[in-house]
């Protein structure tokens, strides 16, 4: 998922060597899809952050339960 988010951001930036599979036809088509692709990349990064935070929190709670016994 992190790689996919990174690739969406790279495609929006238009870095050399990044073939945008979402915007393969024309430059105007690329600019029309830049905002949605950036939104997808940012939402993937936010989702990964919250998933990592929830997993970390559940691990801490699990270890606290084991230490309480």
N, CA, C and O atoms as a Maestro MAE file, in Angstrom:
{
 s_m_m2io_version
 :::
 2.0.0
}

f_m_ct {
 s_m_title
 :::
 protein
 m_atom[276] {
  # First column is atom index #
  i_m_mmod_type
  r_m_x_coord
  r_m_y_coord
  r_m_z_coord
  i_m_residue_number
  s_m_chain_name
  s_m_pdb_residue_name
  s_m_pdb_atom_name
  i_m_atomic_number
  :::
  1 25 0.820 -1.188 0.000 1 A "UNK " " N  " 7
  2 3 0.000 0.000 0.000 1 A "UNK " " CA " 6
  3 2 0.861 1.248 0.000 1 A "UNK " " C  " 6
  4 15 0.518 2.238 -0.646 1 A "UNK " " O  " 8
  5 25 1.974 1.215 0.715 2 A "UNK " " N  " 7
  6 3 2.862 2.373 0.745 2 A "UNK " " CA " 6
  7 2 3.449 2.630 -0.639 2 A "UNK " " C  " 6
  8 15 3.590 3.781 -1.054 2 A "UNK " " O  " 8
  9 25 3.789 1.565 -1.346 3 A "UNK " " N  " 7
  10 3 4.334 1.718 -2.693 3 A "UNK " " CA " 6
  11 2 3.291 2.320 -3.622 3 A "UNK " " C  " 6
  12 15 3.621 3.169 -4.450 3 A "UNK " " O  " 8
  13 25 2.043 1.896 -3.499 4 A "UNK " " N  " 7
  14 3 0.989 2.427 -4.349 4 A "UNK " " CA " 6
  15 2 0.769 3.908 -4.066 4 A "UNK " " C  " 6
  16 15 0.589 4.690 -5.000 4 A "UNK " " O  " 8
  17 25 0.779 4.305 -2.808 5 A "UNK " " N  " 7
  18 3 0.623 5.718 -2.467 5 A "UNK " " CA " 6
  19 2 1.783 6.534 -3.020 5 A "UNK " " C  " 6
  20 15 1.584 7.627 -3.550 5 A "UNK " " O  " 8
  21 25 2.989 6.001 -2.894 6 A "UNK " " N  " 7
  22 3 4.164 6.684 -3.422 6 A "UNK " " CA " 6
  23 2 4.079 6.830 -4.936 6 A "UNK " " C  " 6
  24 15 4.428 7.878 -5.479 6 A "UNK " " O  " 8
  25 25 3.623 5.796 -5.614 7 A "UNK " " N  " 7
  26 3 3.508 5.860 -7.076 7 A "UNK " " CA " 6
  27 2 2.449 6.873 -7.513 7 A "UNK " " C  " 6
  28 15 2.637 7.552 -8.523 7 A "UNK " " O  " 8
  29 25 1.350 6.991 -6.782 8 A "UNK " " N  " 7
  30 3 0.349 7.998 -7.131 8 A "UNK " " CA " 6
  31 2 0.928 9.399 -7.000 8 A "UNK " " C  " 6
  32 15 0.683 10.251 -7.854 8 A "UNK " " O  " 8
  33 25 1.683 9.646 -5.954 9 A "UNK " " N  " 7
  34 3 2.293 10.965 -5.776 9 A "UNK " " CA " 6
  35 2 3.330 11.222 -6.860 9 A "UNK " " C  " 6
  36 15 3.413 12.336 -7.377 9 A "UNK " " O  " 8
  37 25 4.126 10.212 -7.214 10 A "UNK " " N  " 7
  38 3 5.123 10.371 -8.278 10 A "UNK " " CA " 6
  39 2 4.445 10.666 -9.607 10 A "UNK " " C  " 6
  40 15 4.920 11.508 -10.369 10 A "UNK " " O  " 8
  41 25 3.345 9.988 -9.893 11 A "UNK " " N  " 7
  42 3 2.638 10.235 -11.150 11 A "UNK " " CA " 6
  43 2 2.061 11.645 -11.201 11 A "UNK " " C  " 6
  44 15 2.032 12.260 -12.266 11 A "UNK " " O  " 8
  45 25 1.602 12.164 -10.066 12 A "UNK " " N  " 7
  46 3 1.071 13.526 -10.039 12 A "UNK " " CA " 6
  47 2 2.187 14.520 -10.301 12 A "UNK " " C  " 6
  48 15 1.998 15.501 -11.021 12 A "UNK " " O  " 8
  49 25 3.354 14.266 -9.714 13 A "UNK " " N  " 7
  50 3 4.479 15.173 -9.924 13 A "UNK " " CA " 6
  51 2 5.033 15.096 -11.337 13 A "UNK " " C  " 6
  52 15 5.693 16.029 -11.797 13 A "UNK " " O  " 8
  53 25 4.772 13.994 -12.029 14 A "UNK " " N  " 7
  54 3 5.243 13.845 -13.398 14 A "UNK " " CA " 6
  55 2 6.733 13.641 -13.500 14 A "UNK " " C  " 6
  56 15 7.365 14.146 -14.428 14 A "UNK " " O  " 8
  57 25 7.302 12.917 -12.571 15 A "UNK " " N  " 7
  58 3 8.736 12.674 -12.595 15 A "UNK " " CA " 6
  59 2 9.102 11.806 -13.789 15 A "UNK " " C  " 6
  60 15 8.315 10.953 -14.201 15 A "UNK " " O  " 8
  61 25 10.299 12.015 -14.352 16 A "UNK " " N  " 7
  62 3 10.704 11.213 -15.514 16 A "UNK " " CA " 6
  63 2 10.764 9.728 -15.184 16 A "UNK " " C  " 6
  64 15 11.217 9.331 -14.110 16 A "UNK " " O  " 8
  65 25 10.302 8.921 -16.122 17 A "UNK " " N  " 7
  66 3 10.322 7.485 -15.930 17 A "UNK " " CA " 6
  67 2 9.081 6.939 -15.265 17 A "UNK " " C  " 6
  68 15 8.912 5.722 -15.180 17 A "UNK " " O  " 8
  69 25 8.207 7.812 -14.789 18 A "UNK " " N  " 7
  70 3 6.969 7.364 -14.148 18 A "UNK " " CA " 6
  71 2 5.865 7.381 -15.188 18 A "UNK " " C  " 6
  72 15 5.300 8.433 -15.489 18 A "UNK " " O  " 8
  73 25 5.562 6.227 -15.730 19 A "UNK " " N  " 7
  74 3 4.487 6.155 -16.718 19 A "UNK " " CA " 6
  75 2 3.167 6.108 -15.991 19 A "UNK " " C  " 6
  76 15 2.864 5.135 -15.301 19 A "UNK " " O  " 8
  77 25 2.395 7.134 -16.138 20 A "UNK " " N  " 7
  78 3 1.129 7.257 -15.420 20 A "UNK " " CA " 6
  79 2 0.081 6.378 -16.084 20 A "UNK " " C  " 6
  80 15 -0.398 6.690 -17.175 20 A "UNK " " O  " 8
  81 25 -0.272 5.293 -15.435 21 A "UNK " " N  " 7
  82 3 -1.269 4.409 -16.023 21 A "UNK " " CA " 6
  83 2 -2.649 5.033 -15.997 21 A "UNK " " C  " 6
  84 15 -3.514 4.648 -16.784 21 A "UNK " " O  " 8
  85 25 -2.875 5.996 -15.103 22 A "UNK " " N  " 7
  86 3 -4.170 6.662 -15.057 22 A "UNK " " CA " 6
  87 2 -4.293 7.734 -16.123 22 A "UNK " " C  " 6
  88 15 -5.404 8.063 -16.537 22 A "UNK " " O  " 8
  89 25 -3.186 8.280 -16.572 23 A "UNK " " N  " 7
  90 3 -3.211 9.402 -17.508 23 A "UNK " " CA " 6
  91 2 -2.257 9.138 -18.656 23 A "UNK " " C  " 6
  92 15 -1.294 9.879 -18.847 23 A "UNK " " O  " 8
  93 25 -2.513 8.098 -19.414 24 A "UNK " " N  " 7
  94 3 -1.586 7.692 -20.459 24 A "UNK " " CA " 6
  95 2 -1.851 8.361 -21.796 24 A "UNK " " C  " 6
  96 15 -1.021 8.238 -22.697 24 A "UNK " " O  " 8
  97 25 -2.960 9.060 -21.972 25 A "UNK " " N  " 7
  98 3 -3.294 9.544 -23.304 25 A "UNK " " CA " 6
  99 2 -2.676 10.900 -23.632 25 A "UNK " " C  " 6
  100 15 -1.869 10.987 -24.557 25 A "UNK " " O  " 8
  101 25 -3.023 11.945 -22.912 26 A "UNK " " N  " 7
  102 3 -2.554 13.284 -23.273 26 A "UNK " " CA " 6
  103 2 -2.216 14.077 -22.019 26 A "UNK " " C  " 6
  104 15 -2.598 13.719 -20.905 26 A "UNK " " O  " 8
  105 25 -1.486 15.166 -22.240 27 A "UNK " " N  " 7
  106 3 -1.082 16.007 -21.107 27 A "UNK " " CA " 6
  107 2 -2.283 16.661 -20.446 27 A "UNK " " C  " 6
  108 15 -2.323 16.789 -19.222 27 A "UNK " " O  " 8
  109 25 -3.270 17.078 -21.245 28 A "UNK " " N  " 7
  110 3 -4.461 17.695 -20.651 28 A "UNK " " CA " 6
  111 2 -5.231 16.675 -19.817 28 A "UNK " " C  " 6
  112 15 -5.802 17.008 -18.779 28 A "UNK " " O  " 8
  113 25 -5.236 15.450 -20.278 29 A "UNK " " N  " 7
  114 3 -5.886 14.390 -19.510 29 A "UNK " " CA " 6
  115 2 -5.150 14.166 -18.198 29 A "UNK " " C  " 6
  116 15 -5.772 13.897 -17.171 29 A "UNK " " O  " 8
  117 25 -3.822 14.278 -18.229 30 A "UNK " " N  " 7
  118 3 -3.029 14.112 -17.018 30 A "UNK " " CA " 6
  119 2 -3.367 15.203 -16.010 30 A "UNK " " C  " 6
  120 15 -3.557 14.910 -14.829 30 A "UNK " " O  " 8
  121 25 -3.444 16.442 -16.447 31 A "UNK " " N  " 7
  122 3 -3.745 17.523 -15.506 31 A "UNK " " CA " 6
  123 2 -5.165 17.409 -14.965 31 A "UNK " " C  " 6
  124 15 -5.435 17.847 -13.847 31 A "UNK " " O  " 8
  125 25 -6.070 16.831 -15.737 32 A "UNK " " N  " 7
  126 3 -7.436 16.664 -15.261 32 A "UNK " " CA " 6
  127 2 -7.519 15.597 -14.177 32 A "UNK " " C  " 6
  128 15 -8.407 15.644 -13.326 32 A "UNK " " O  " 8
  129 25 -6.598 14.635 -14.203 33 A "UNK " " N  " 7
  130 3 -6.631 13.578 -13.200 33 A "UNK " " CA " 6
  131 2 -5.607 13.768 -12.090 33 A "UNK " " C  " 6
  132 15 -5.495 12.920 -11.205 33 A "UNK " " O  " 8
  133 25 -4.865 14.854 -12.122 34 A "UNK " " N  " 7
  134 3 -3.823 15.070 -11.116 34 A "UNK " " CA " 6
  135 2 -4.412 15.232 -9.718 34 A "UNK " " C  " 6
  136 15 -3.901 14.653 -8.759 34 A "UNK " " O  " 8
  137 25 -5.470 16.008 -9.597 35 A "UNK " " N  " 7
  138 3 -6.062 16.257 -8.277 35 A "UNK " " CA " 6
  139 2 -6.661 14.977 -7.690 35 A "UNK " " C  " 6
  140 15 -6.393 14.671 -6.528 35 A "UNK " " O  " 8
  141 25 -7.460 14.218 -8.444 36 A "UNK " " N  " 7
  142 3 -7.974 12.973 -7.861 36 A "UNK " " CA " 6
  143 2 -6.865 11.985 -7.503 36 A "UNK " " C  " 6
  144 15 -6.955 11.292 -6.490 36 A "UNK " " O  " 8
  145 25 -5.819 11.917 -8.331 37 A "UNK " " N  " 7
  146 3 -4.729 10.987 -8.044 37 A "UNK " " CA " 6
  147 2 -3.963 11.423 -6.788 37 A "UNK " " C  " 6
  148 15 -3.548 10.586 -5.987 37 A "UNK " " O  " 8
  149 25 -3.783 12.726 -6.628 38 A "UNK " " N  " 7
  150 3 -3.144 13.237 -5.420 38 A "UNK " " CA " 6
  151 2 -4.009 12.944 -4.197 38 A "UNK " " C  " 6
  152 15 -3.493 12.600 -3.134 38 A "UNK " " O  " 8
  153 25 -5.314 13.081 -4.349 39 A "UNK " " N  " 7
  154 3 -6.228 12.780 -3.242 39 A "UNK " " CA " 6
  155 2 -6.147 11.304 -2.865 39 A "UNK " " C  " 6
  156 15 -6.177 10.959 -1.683 39 A "UNK " " O  " 8
  157 25 -6.044 10.435 -3.864 40 A "UNK " " N  " 7
  158 3 -5.913 9.004 -3.587 40 A "UNK " " CA " 6
  159 2 -4.615 8.731 -2.836 40 A "UNK " " C  " 6
  160 15 -4.611 7.988 -1.855 40 A "UNK " " O  " 8
  161 25 -3.510 9.329 -3.291 41 A "UNK " " N  " 7
  162 3 -2.221 9.124 -2.630 41 A "UNK " " CA " 6
  163 2 -2.234 9.603 -1.188 41 A "UNK " " C  " 6
  164 15 -1.737 8.917 -0.295 41 A "UNK " " O  " 8
  165 25 -2.802 10.780 -0.963 42 A "UNK " " N  " 7
  166 3 -2.853 11.328 0.399 42 A "UNK " " CA " 6
  167 2 -3.771 10.480 1.283 42 A "UNK " " C  " 6
  168 15 -3.444 10.219 2.441 42 A "UNK " " O  " 8
  169 25 -4.918 10.048 0.745 43 A "UNK " " N  " 7
  170 3 -5.811 9.227 1.560 43 A "UNK " " CA " 6
  171 2 -5.182 7.874 1.897 43 A "UNK " " C  " 6
  172 15 -5.412 7.337 2.980 43 A "UNK " " O  " 8
  173 25 -4.387 7.320 0.972 44 A "UNK " " N  " 7
  174 3 -3.688 6.068 1.274 44 A "UNK " " CA " 6
  175 2 -2.668 6.277 2.383 44 A "UNK " " C  " 6
  176 15 -2.534 5.429 3.266 44 A "UNK " " O  " 8
  177 25 -1.950 7.391 2.352 45 A "UNK " " N  " 7
  178 3 -0.969 7.673 3.407 45 A "UNK " " CA " 6
  179 2 -1.651 7.885 4.757 45 A "UNK " " C  " 6
  180 15 -1.151 7.419 5.781 45 A "UNK " " O  " 8
  181 25 -2.787 8.582 4.768 46 A "UNK " " N  " 7
  182 3 -3.533 8.798 6.013 46 A "UNK " " CA " 6
  183 2 -4.057 7.469 6.554 46 A "UNK " " C  " 6
  184 15 -3.992 7.212 7.756 46 A "UNK " " O  " 8
  185 25 -4.575 6.628 5.660 47 A "UNK " " N  " 7
  186 3 -5.064 5.313 6.074 47 A "UNK " " CA " 6
  187 2 -3.942 4.479 6.676 47 A "UNK " " C  " 6
  188 15 -4.143 3.812 7.690 47 A "UNK " " O  " 8
  189 25 -2.755 4.511 6.058 48 A "UNK " " N  " 7
  190 3 -1.619 3.753 6.600 48 A "UNK " " CA " 6
  191 2 -1.211 4.275 7.975 48 A "UNK " " C  " 6
  192 15 -0.870 3.493 8.862 48 A "UNK " " O  " 8
  193 25 -1.245 5.593 8.152 49 A "UNK " " N  " 7
  194 3 -0.883 6.171 9.445 49 A "UNK " " CA " 6
  195 2 -1.820 5.689 10.545 49 A "UNK " " C  " 6
  196 15 -1.373 5.265 11.611 49 A "UNK " " O  " 8
  197 25 -3.133 5.757 10.278 50 A "UNK " " N  " 7
  198 3 -4.089 5.349 11.304 50 A "UNK " " CA " 6
  199 2 -4.054 3.841 11.543 50 A "UNK " " C  " 6
  200 15 -4.247 3.392 12.673 50 A "UNK " " O  " 8
  201 25 -3.814 3.061 10.505 51 A "UNK " " N  " 7
  202 3 -3.696 1.612 10.692 51 A "UNK " " CA " 6
  203 2 -2.487 1.288 11.568 51 A "UNK " " C  " 6
  204 15 -2.567 0.431 12.448 51 A "UNK " " O  " 8
  205 25 -1.367 1.975 11.328 52 A "UNK " " N  " 7
  206 3 -0.173 1.752 12.152 52 A "UNK " " CA " 6
  207 2 -0.424 2.184 13.594 52 A "UNK " " C  " 6
  208 15 0.016 1.511 14.527 52 A "UNK " " O  " 8
  209 25 -1.126 3.300 13.785 53 A "UNK " " N  " 7
  210 3 -1.415 3.773 15.137 53 A "UNK " " CA " 6
  211 2 -2.319 2.788 15.880 53 A "UNK " " C  " 6
  212 15 -2.101 2.516 17.061 53 A "UNK " " O  " 8
  213 25 -3.321 2.260 15.202 54 A "UNK " " N  " 7
  214 3 -4.230 1.297 15.836 54 A "UNK " " CA " 6
  215 2 -3.492 0.004 16.172 54 A "UNK " " C  " 6
  216 15 -3.683 -0.556 17.252 54 A "UNK " " O  " 8
  217 25 -2.647 -0.475 15.250 55 A "UNK " " N  " 7
  218 3 -1.875 -1.691 15.540 55 A "UNK " " CA " 6
  219 2 -0.928 -1.483 16.718 55 A "UNK " " C  " 6
  220 15 -0.788 -2.362 17.568 55 A "UNK " " O  " 8
  221 25 -0.287 -0.336 16.768 56 A "UNK " " N  " 7
  222 3 0.622 -0.044 17.871 56 A "UNK " " CA " 6
  223 2 -0.133 0.009 19.195 56 A "UNK " " C  " 6
  224 15 0.333 -0.508 20.210 56 A "UNK " " O  " 8
  225 25 -1.288 0.631 19.171 57 A "UNK " " N  " 7
  226 3 -2.085 0.741 20.387 57 A "UNK " " CA " 6
  227 2 -2.559 -0.632 20.862 57 A "UNK " " C  " 6
  228 15 -2.569 -0.910 22.061 57 A "UNK " " O  " 8
  229 25 -2.952 -1.487 19.916 58 A "UNK " " N  " 7
  230 3 -3.419 -2.819 20.314 58 A "UNK " " CA " 6
  231 2 -2.266 -3.667 20.848 58 A "UNK " " C  " 6
  232 15 -2.465 -4.482 21.748 58 A "UNK " " O  " 8
  233 25 -1.075 -3.486 20.308 59 A "UNK " " N  " 7
  234 3 0.085 -4.216 20.846 59 A "UNK " " CA " 6
  235 2 0.416 -3.763 22.257 59 A "UNK " " C  " 6
  236 15 0.742 -4.581 23.117 59 A "UNK " " O  " 8
  237 25 0.334 -2.465 22.495 60 A "UNK " " N  " 7
  238 3 0.618 -1.937 23.839 60 A "UNK " " CA " 6
  239 2 -0.414 -2.473 24.829 60 A "UNK " " C  " 6
  240 15 -0.058 -2.890 25.932 60 A "UNK " " O  " 8
  241 25 -1.692 -2.464 24.439 61 A "UNK " " N  " 7
  242 3 -2.731 -2.985 25.328 61 A "UNK " " CA " 6
  243 2 -2.542 -4.464 25.583 61 A "UNK " " C  " 6
  244 15 -2.746 -4.934 26.703 61 A "UNK " " O  " 8
  245 25 -2.153 -5.203 24.560 62 A "UNK " " N  " 7
  246 3 -1.933 -6.639 24.716 62 A "UNK " " CA " 6
  247 2 -0.794 -6.935 25.662 62 A "UNK " " C  " 6
  248 15 -0.881 -7.859 26.470 62 A "UNK " " O  " 8
  249 25 0.274 -6.164 25.571 63 A "UNK " " N  " 7
  250 3 1.405 -6.385 26.470 63 A "UNK " " CA " 6
  251 2 1.063 -5.949 27.890 63 A "UNK " " C  " 6
  252 15 1.549 -6.544 28.852 63 A "UNK " " O  " 8
  253 25 0.232 -4.917 28.033 64 A "UNK " " N  " 7
  254 3 -0.200 -4.496 29.363 64 A "UNK " " CA " 6
  255 2 -1.062 -5.572 30.029 64 A "UNK " " C  " 6
  256 15 -0.966 -5.792 31.236 64 A "UNK " " O  " 8
  257 25 -1.894 -6.230 29.246 65 A "UNK " " N  " 7
  258 3 -2.732 -7.291 29.789 65 A "UNK " " CA " 6
  259 2 -1.882 -8.487 30.243 65 A "UNK " " C  " 6
  260 15 -2.170 -9.110 31.265 65 A "UNK " " O  " 8
  261 25 -0.847 -8.793 29.480 66 A "UNK " " N  " 7
  262 3 0.019 -9.902 29.857 66 A "UNK " " CA " 6
  263 2 0.831 -9.568 31.110 66 A "UNK " " C  " 6
  264 15 1.073 -10.446 31.938 66 A "UNK " " O  " 8
  265 25 1.253 -8.317 31.257 67 A "UNK " " N  " 7
  266 3 2.042 -7.922 32.433 67 A "UNK " " CA " 6
  267 2 1.178 -7.813 33.678 67 A "UNK " " C  " 6
  268 15 1.698 -7.931 34.788 67 A "UNK " " O  " 8
  269 25 -0.127 -7.592 33.533 68 A "UNK " " N  " 7
  270 3 -1.003 -7.434 34.680 68 A "UNK " " CA " 6
  271 2 -1.271 -8.764 35.394 68 A "UNK " " C  " 6
  272 15 -1.655 -8.772 36.563 68 A "UNK " " O  " 8
  273 25 -1.074 -9.871 34.704 69 A "UNK " " N  " 7
  274 3 -1.350 -11.185 35.312 69 A "UNK " " CA " 6
  275 2 -0.320 -11.612 36.274 69 A "UNK " " C  " 6
  276 15 -0.427 -12.691 36.856 69 A "UNK " " O  " 8
  :::
 }
 m_bond[275] {
  # First column is bond index #
  i_m_from
  i_m_to
  i_m_order
  :::
  1 1 2 1
  2 2 3 1
  3 3 4 2
  4 3 5 1
  5 5 6 1
  6 6 7 1
  7 7 8 2
  8 7 9 1
  9 9 10 1
  10 10 11 1
  11 11 12 2
  12 11 13 1
  13 13 14 1
  14 14 15 1
  15 15 16 2
  16 15 17 1
  17 17 18 1
  18 18 19 1
  19 19 20 2
  20 19 21 1
  21 21 22 1
  22 22 23 1
  23 23 24 2
  24 23 25 1
  25 25 26 1
  26 26 27 1
  27 27 28 2
  28 27 29 1
  29 29 30 1
  30 30 31 1
  31 31 32 2
  32 31 33 1
  33 33 34 1
  34 34 35 1
  35 35 36 2
  36 35 37 1
  37 37 38 1
  38 38 39 1
  39 39 40 2
  40 39 41 1
  41 41 42 1
  42 42 43 1
  43 43 44 2
  44 43 45 1
  45 45 46 1
  46 46 47 1
  47 47 48 2
  48 47 49 1
  49 49 50 1
  50 50 51 1
  51 51 52 2
  52 51 53 1
  53 53 54 1
  54 54 55 1
  55 55 56 2
  56 55 57 1
  57 57 58 1
  58 58 59 1
  59 59 60 2
  60 59 61 1
  61 61 62 1
  62 62 63 1
  63 63 64 2
  64 63 65 1
  65 65 66 1
  66 66 67 1
  67 67 68 2
  68 67 69 1
  69 69 70 1
  70 70 71 1
  71 71 72 2
  72 71 73 1
  73 73 74 1
  74 74 75 1
  75 75 76 2
  76 75 77 1
  77 77 78 1
  78 78 79 1
  79 79 80 2
  80 79 81 1
  81 81 82 1
  82 82 83 1
  83 83 84 2
  84 83 85 1
  85 85 86 1
  86 86 87 1
  87 87 88 2
  88 87 89 1
  89 89 90 1
  90 90 91 1
  91 91 92 2
  92 91 93 1
  93 93 94 1
  94 94 95 1
  95 95 96 2
  96 95 97 1
  97 97 98 1
  98 98 99 1
  99 99 100 2
  100 99 101 1
  101 101 102 1
  102 102 103 1
  103 103 104 2
  104 103 105 1
  105 105 106 1
  106 106 107 1
  107 107 108 2
  108 107 109 1
  109 109 110 1
  110 110 111 1
  111 111 112 2
  112 111 113 1
  113 113 114 1
  114 114 115 1
  115 115 116 2
  116 115 117 1
  117 117 118 1
  118 118 119 1
  119 119 120 2
  120 119 121 1
  121 121 122 1
  122 122 123 1
  123 123 124 2
  124 123 125 1
  125 125 126 1
  126 126 127 1
  127 127 128 2
  128 127 129 1
  129 129 130 1
  130 130 131 1
  131 131 132 2
  132 131 133 1
  133 133 134 1
  134 134 135 1
  135 135 136 2
  136 135 137 1
  137 137 138 1
  138 138 139 1
  139 139 140 2
  140 139 141 1
  141 141 142 1
  142 142 143 1
  143 143 144 2
  144 143 145 1
  145 145 146 1
  146 146 147 1
  147 147 148 2
  148 147 149 1
  149 149 150 1
  150 150 151 1
  151 151 152 2
  152 151 153 1
  153 153 154 1
  154 154 155 1
  155 155 156 2
  156 155 157 1
  157 157 158 1
  158 158 159 1
  159 159 160 2
  160 159 161 1
  161 161 162 1
  162 162 163 1
  163 163 164 2
  164 163 165 1
  165 165 166 1
  166 166 167 1
  167 167 168 2
  168 167 169 1
  169 169 170 1
  170 170 171 1
  171 171 172 2
  172 171 173 1
  173 173 174 1
  174 174 175 1
  175 175 176 2
  176 175 177 1
  177 177 178 1
  178 178 179 1
  179 179 180 2
  180 179 181 1
  181 181 182 1
  182 182 183 1
  183 183 184 2
  184 183 185 1
  185 185 186 1
  186 186 187 1
  187 187 188 2
  188 187 189 1
  189 189 190 1
  190 190 191 1
  191 191 192 2
  192 191 193 1
  193 193 194 1
  194 194 195 1
  195 195 196 2
  196 195 197 1
  197 197 198 1
  198 198 199 1
  199 199 200 2
  200 199 201 1
  201 201 202 1
  202 202 203 1
  203 203 204 2
  204 203 205 1
  205 205 206 1
  206 206 207 1
  207 207 208 2
  208 207 209 1
  209 209 210 1
  210 210 211 1
  211 211 212 2
  212 211 213 1
  213 213 214 1
  214 214 215 1
  215 215 216 2
  216 215 217 1
  217 217 218 1
  218 218 219 1
  219 219 220 2
  220 219 221 1
  221 221 222 1
  222 222 223 1
  223 223 224 2
  224 223 225 1
  225 225 226 1
  226 226 227 1
  227 227 228 2
  228 227 229 1
  229 229 230 1
  230 230 231 1
  231 231 232 2
  232 231 233 1
  233 233 234 1
  234 234 235 1
  235 235 236 2
  236 235 237 1
  237 237 238 1
  238 238 239 1
  239 239 240 2
  240 239 241 1
  241 241 242 1
  242 242 243 1
  243 243 244 2
  244 243 245 1
  245 245 246 1
  246 246 247 1
  247 247 248 2
  248 247 249 1
  249 249 250 1
  250 250 251 1
  251 251 252 2
  252 251 253 1
  253 253 254 1
  254 254 255 1
  255 255 256 2
  256 255 257 1
  257 257 258 1
  258 258 259 1
  259 259 260 2
  260 259 261 1
  261 261 262 1
  262 262 263 1
  263 263 264 2
  264 263 265 1
  265 265 266 1
  266 266 267 1
  267 267 268 2
  268 267 269 1
  269 269 270 1
  270 270 271 1
  271 271 272 2
  272 271 273 1
  273 273 274 1
  274 274 275 1
  275 275 276 2
  :::
 }
}
